[in-house]
Amino acid sequence: MNSRERVFAHLEGKPVDRLPLMPITMMYAAEQAGVPYGRYAADHRVLVEAQLRVAEKFGFDYVSVISDPAREASDLGAKVVFFEDQPPAIVEEEALLADKTRLARLSLPDPHAGRRMSDRLAGVVLLKERVGKEKLVEGWVEGPCAMGADLRGINTMMLDFYDDPDFVRDLYRFAVDMELAFAKAQIEAGADLIGVGDAAASLIGPKFYNSLVWPEEKRLVDGIRAMGAKVRLHICGDTRFIAEGMGRLGCDIVDLDSLCPMDHGRRAMGPDQALLGNLDPVRALRDGTPESVTAAVAECHRQAGPRYIVGAGCEIARATPEENVFALARYAQTHCP
């Protein structure tokens, strides 16, 4: 059973030889490859080589084109600052939709014609060429809340929830239309699974999540699955108060950050939801020991039960000792669901 077969079988509830291993690596992958992160985020060829290196070294079951949340916003015309060795950052003080009436004049970008979106597509194509059907290839899009925050500014968007919920609905509808087209292009390029990053959703309570965010997240998830791909939801932060809604989305995988206890996620989402995580990437993984990492992931597995995938709560941090990542990998490689 190879890595791709293992992940698909596990998601379909079939027997597997061991637990899938799918931690997020971005800055850690660049560090392992010895390249500054600015190059990793800007050049799909650098990203692909780094992903292949880290996946091969530690035995990960997948490779991914995730790098930063500014690709779509950049191609729409948002102001983005690029750094030599840090992720690109959107300039919130000069948000593209600081004037919200501009939304009506925005056009959906062509994923094949945009500078940074096209680079991600090229990354999917190259990863697929290099791994074939041996490892799962993961594409990535932003969720409606995250994309809305990127375009409007997160602080302004939080006020919009109260002041103009109809605008928020229009903004999220635009975002999901764009992301469905981007996901489709990545699936056609060879992605087996699409990750959906919606970090900003952890900053709101269940009232606004259920009324404004969830319906568009659901449309995005259903749309991707209708295209034939799996869906992985990643919402950083404390998601305890929206976990039940996250479980109703129908995602194939839900990542849990360390701020949401694994047993809480299991109770909120039921026994059939595949859960990934949720080691604290700094305190448990970077600052731990191989022994403490093994104990921590074993406890995550115990709380999650058989529908579990090994990974950290968020991306593996730079400067994480290799022996700790090997400990994470050994647990997956020596344990069955």
N, C-alpha and C positions, 0 to 999 in steps of 0.2 A: 504494500500500500504506500503510494507516494504522498507527498504533502498535500497536493491539490485534492486527491481522492479522499484523504483523511478528513480534510475540512468539510468537503461536501457531504461525506457519509455522516459525520457528526451532526451537521446541521439538519440532516434528514432523519435523525434518530436511529441510524443504523450502527451496528457494531464497528468499532475502530480499534486499531492496535495500541493506541496511546492517546493522551490528550493533545489536541491541537495547541500550537504555540504561536501566538500572534501579537506580540508587543509592538507598540508604535515606536519607531526609531526615525528621527529626523536629524537633529543636531548630533545625536550619538552616532548615527550612521556616517555623517560627514566627518566627525572626529575620528572614527575608525578608519576612514579612507584617507585621512590626512589632508582634507581640503577645507578651506574656509566656507562658512555656511552661506555666504553671499553667492558663491559659485554654485553650491548645491541647489539653491532656490532659483537661480537664474538659467541654468543650463541642464536640460534633461539628461544629457549624456553623463554629466558628473553625478547627478542623482541616481541614475541607473547603476552605474559602477559601484557607488557606495551601497545601494540597497542590495545588490548581488553579493558584495563582500560580506556585509553583516549577516545576511540570511544564510550564507554558506558557512560562515565561521561558527555561528551559534545554533544552526539547525532550525531556523524559523521556517514556518510552513507557508509563508507568503512574502511577497514583495509589494511595495506601495509607492504611489506617486505623491503622497501627501507631503507638503512642504511648508505652506503658509496659507492664511485665509485671504490674501490680497490679490489673488489671480483674477477673479472675475471682476472685482471692483476696479482693479487697474485697467482692464480692458474696456470698462465702461467710461473711464476718464477720471476716476478718483485720484487724488494726489497721494502718491505712495513714496516713502523714503526708503532707499536701499542702503544697506550697510555691508561692510566687508565680511564681518563674521557674526552677524545676527540676522534674524528673520526680517523680511521687509515689513514696514509698518505703515498703516493708513494714518494720514494726518487728520485727526478728528476735528480740529479747529477749523479746517477748511473742507468739511464734508461735502461730497458731491451733491447731496440733497439738503444742504443747509436751508435752501429755499425749496420747500416741499412741492411747490407748484411745478418744479422742474421734472418731477416724476412722469407727468403726462407727456413730456417731450422726449423721454428716454426711449431708445430703441433696443431691442434685444440683440446682444452681440452674436456674431457667428463664431462658434467655438473654433472653427477651422481658419478663421481670418484674424483672430485676436492674437496679440503678441504672446501673452503669458498663458492664456487658455490653450493655444495651439502647442506651446511648449509642453504642457502637461499631456496632451494627446500624443505627442511624439514620444514622451516617456512611456506611456502605456504600450505603444507599438513596439518600442525597443525592448521593454521588459518581457513582453509576450514572445518576441523573437528569441530572447536569451533563455527563458525558462520553459517555454513550450507548455506542455501539460504536466510538468513536474511540480510546480508551485502555483498557488493561487495568485492572481494578479489583482490588486486592489486599486480602483480609481477613487476619486474624491471630489465632493462638492460641498458647498456651504449650505447649512439649513436656513430657513426663512428668518429666524430671529437674529442669527449671526450676520447674515447678509444685510438685513435691515439696519443693524447697528453699524456695519461697515459703511453703508451709504448715507445714513442719516446722522451718525454720531450716537454712541450708545446712551449718553446722558440725555440728549434731546429725544431719542426714541422712547426712553422710559417715561418722559412727560407726555409723549404722544399717546401712550396707553390710556391716560386719563383725558387728555384734551381733544384728541382726534382719532378715536379708534377706527373710524372708516378709512382714514388715510393709512393707518397701520395695515388694515386688510388689503388695501390696494398695493401697498409696498410689498407685502409678503406674497401677494399673488404674482406680482412682477418677478420677484426673486425666484419663486418656484418655477415659473415658466422658463426662466433663464437656466436654472439648474437642471431641469428635466432635459432641455436640449443639450446641455453640457454632459450630463450623464449618458444620454443616448450616444453621443459622439465617442465617449470613452468606452462604452460597451461595444460599439462597432469596431473600435480600435483593438479590442481584445480583453477588456476588463471583465473579470468574473464576478466581482463584488464591488459595490460602490459604498464608500464610507461617507456618512453625512455628519459634518461637524456643526453643531449648533450650540456652542458654548454659552452664548448670552442667555439662553433659555433657563439656565440655572439661577439667574439673578432675579427671576420673577416668581410670584407665587402661583398656586393652582388656579386662581380665578382668571388671570390674564393668560396663563398658559393654555388652559382648556378652551377659552373663548376665542383667542386670537392666534396663538402659535400652533396648537395641536392640529386644527383642521388643515393648515397648509403643510405641516410636517407629514400628516397622513396622506395628503395628495402626492407629495414627493415620494414617500415610501411606496405607495401603491403604484405610482407611475414607473418607478425603477423596476419593481418586481414584475410589472406587466411586460417590461422589455426583456425579461429573462435573466436578470442579474439578481444576486443576493444583496442585502442591505445591512450595513453595520452602522449603528447610531452611536455617536460619541458626543456626549455633553459633559464638558469639564465642570467641576465644582460640586456643590452640595445639591444633589437632585432628589433628596428624600421626599420633598413635598410635591414633586411632579412624577415620581417613579411609576405610580399606577397608570398615569396617562402614557408614559413612555412604553409601558408594557402593552398598551392597547394599540400601538401603532402597527404591530405585525412585522417588526424588523426580524431578520434572521439572527442578528447578534446585537446585543446592547452592551456597550462598555459602561462600567461603573467606576467613577473616580473614587479615591480613597475617602472622601468626605461623606459618601453614601455607603453605609455598611452593607456588606454583601448579603447578610441575612435579611436586612430590610428590603433590599432589591428583590430577593427571592420571594418574600412574602407578598410584596406589592405586585409582582409581575406573574406569579404563578409558577408551577413546576416545569412548564414546557419551554419557557424562554431561555435561549442560550445566553449566558452572561459571561462577560470577559472582564478580568481585572482581579482585584482592585488594590494591589499593593501601592502604598505611598511611594511614588517614584524617587523621592528624595530621602525621607527618613528611613524607609524600609529597604529600598533597593540601592540607592547610591551610598547611604551612610551605614548600611548594615554589614553583616558578614555572610559568607555562604551558608552558615548554619542558621542564622536568623532569617535569611531569605527563604530557605527551604521550609522553615517552620511557618513563616507568614503565608506562603503560597499554599501550604497544606491546609491552613485554617480557612483560606478563601475557598479552596476546593470543598472542604467539609461543609461550609455554610451554603455554598452554591448547589451542591449535589452533582449528579451526573451531567447535567446540561451546563458544562463549564469549559471555558477556554482560558489558557494560561496567558497572563499579560499583566502589565502594571496599570494603575489607575489612569495615568496619562502617559506621555511619551517618556522613554528612558532618558534620563538627564545626562548631559555631558559630564565627564569625569566619574561616571559610574565604573567601579572596578570590574574588570572582565570576569574575575572569578565569581562575582555576584550574578552577572548575567548568565554565566555558565551554570550556576546553581539553579536559576529559574528554568533554564533549558533542560537540565537533568531531571527536574521534577516532572516536566511534561513528558519527557522521553522515557520515564520509568513508571508512569502511573496511567491507568486506564480510567475512563469516566466512572 
